Amino acid sequence: MGVAGRMAGGRRRVAVGVVATVVLGLAAACAGNPPAAQKALSTLEATVASLSPGGSPSPSSTEDGQVPDGVTLSPFDTKAAAVRNLDPALLAALRKAAGDAKAQGIEMSVTSGWRSKAYQQRLLDKAVAKYGSLEQARRFVNTPEKSAHVSGKAVDVGATAADYWMIQHGAKYGLCQVYANEIWHFELLTTPGGTCPAPLADAAG
């Protein structure tokens, strides 16, 4: 069976499980057992809440740091692990920058923040498949051992207008562009108001 078939089968099993839960809950209610019915309903609500229309986890349930496609995270969204697990000093600086940017008409979002080691490894594996070698992949995605995302000390900012605003003003908050080929990747590399170091060529550097 192909990957698509396995995914479809998994979705069918989830659907069957949800239906079974509802049926059991209704049966319990009819039998005069409201607590069991309420528990079944809660299970259904939790299952539905954890899935987006495309079957991807919602940001509140994505505990490995993934940000689902089409989801925009605010630097103030503490429900998302990608934001919540950032280094406190980095998060505080980011929020100050976001507030000042907004006052100037620039909306800032977090496109990626903290990542688990497992998630970072999946990203690296995909990059190796895309670019053909670990050496080339590491220009864009670091290893879990070296990634500042895994330690919570790096954040990727969007949209493009916010990226360029941060490149221009980020040093005021201690935030610096780290890689020349990633205008969105920022880390705390200087004291607020200090001078940022020159960006490295890429993540492999």
N, C-alpha and C positions, 0 to 999 in steps of 0.2 A: 504494500500500500504506500502511495506517495505521501509527501508532507501535507498536501492539501487534503487528502483523504483522512489522514490522522487528525488534522485540525478540525475537520468537519465532524469526525467521529467524537472528538472531545466535546465539541459544542453540543452535539446531540445528547451525550451523556449528562452534561450539565443541565440541559433542558429537561430531560427525563427525571433527574434528581429533584429539580425544582417542582415539577408537576407532582411527583410523589409526595413531596413535603406538603404541598397545598392540600392534596387529597387527604393525607393523614391528619392535617390540621382541621379540616372540615369535619372529618369523622369524629375527632376528639370533641369538637364543639357540639356536634349532634349528640354525643354521649354525655353531655353535661360536664365537660372538662375544659372550661375557658382558659386556664393557664397553659394547657398544651396547645390550644388553638393559637393563643397569643405568641407562644414560642415559635410555632411554625410560621406565623406571619413575619416575625422578626427575622427569621432565617431567610425568608424570601426577600425581604427588603434589603438585607445586608448583601445578598447575592446580586440583586439587581443594581444596587448602588456601587458595587465594586467593578461593574463593567460599563464601558462606554459603548455607543452604538456599533463600533467596529469590533467589539470584543476585547479591546485593550483596557487595562486597569485605569481607573480614574486617578487623578493626582493624589487624592487623600489615601488611596490604598496602595500606591506605588512606593513601597518601602525600600526599594533598592536604588532610588534616585532617578528613575526614568521619568521623562516628561513626555506624555503621549502626544502624538502629532495633532496639531490643531488646538492644543491647550496652551493658553498664555498664563504664565505664573507671575504674580507680583512679588517683588522683594519682601513684601509684608505677609505673604501667604504661609503661615506657620503650619498649615495642614499638610503641606507637601514636604516629604523628607528631603528632596533636593534643596529646599530652602532652609528648613528647620535644622538640618544637621551641618550647616555651614559653620565654620569657625566663628565664634561670637564677635571677634574684632572685625573680621571681614564683613560679616552681615551688618554690623552697625555702620561701617563706612559706606557700604552699598546703599543702605537705606537713606543715609544723609545725602548721598549723591543723587539718588532717585528723587528725593523730595525737591532738591534744588533744580534738577533737570525738568521736573514737572512744572515748576514755577516759570520755566522758560519755554513751556509748550512741548517738551520732549517726554514722551512716555517710555519708561524703561521697564523691561521684563527680564526674567531669568529663563534662558533657554536651556541651561544645564547648570547644575551646581554640585552638591555632594553626590558621590556615586559609591555604591558598594564595590568591593573588589571583584565580585562575580560579574556585576554589570560592566565594569571597566574592561574585564577580560573579554566579555561578549563583544564590546565595541572594537577592541583590538583584533579579535578574530575576524570580524566583518571587514575591517580595514585591510587585513592581510589578504583576504579573499579578493578584495577590490583592487588592491595595488600590486598584488603578486608576490610580495615578500615582506618579512617583518621589518627589514631595514626601511623600505619605502613607507610602510604603514605607520611606523613610529614618527614620521614627519608630521602626522596629523593626530595620532592617538598614542598616548604613552602606555607603558606597562602598569599594572595595578601597583607595583612596588614603587614606581617613580611618579605616578600621577598625583598632582596636587588636588585633583577633584576628590580622590579617595580620602585624603586627609581633611577635606572640607575647606581647603585654603585657596580654592580657585572657583571662579564663577564665570559663566558665559552669559553675555548680555545681549539683548535684542531690543528694538529692531536696529537696522543699520544707522538710523539717525542717532540713536542712543549710543551706539558703538563709537561714532566719531565725536560725539559730545564727551564721552568718557576719555577718549584719547587726548582731547584738548584740555579737559578739566579734572581728570581723575587724580592727578598728583595732589590736588588740593585736599583730597581725602586719603591719600596714601595709596591709591589704586593705580596700577600700571598695566599697560599692555605688555604681555610677556613675549609673544611670538609675532614676528613680522607677517606671517602668513595666516594669522588668526586675529582679526581686528576686534573680535568679540570676547577674547579670553583675558581676564584681569585677575591680578593677585595683589595683596598688600606687600609692596616691595620698597616702600619708602615711608618716612614719617609724613603726616599731613602737612602739605605745603612744601615738601622736599622735592628733590629731583629724581625722576624715574630713570633707572638704567636703560641703556639702549636695548630694544627688543632683540631676542635671539632670532635666528633665521627661521627655526621651526622647533617642534617638540623634541626632535632627535638631537638638537644642539645643546 
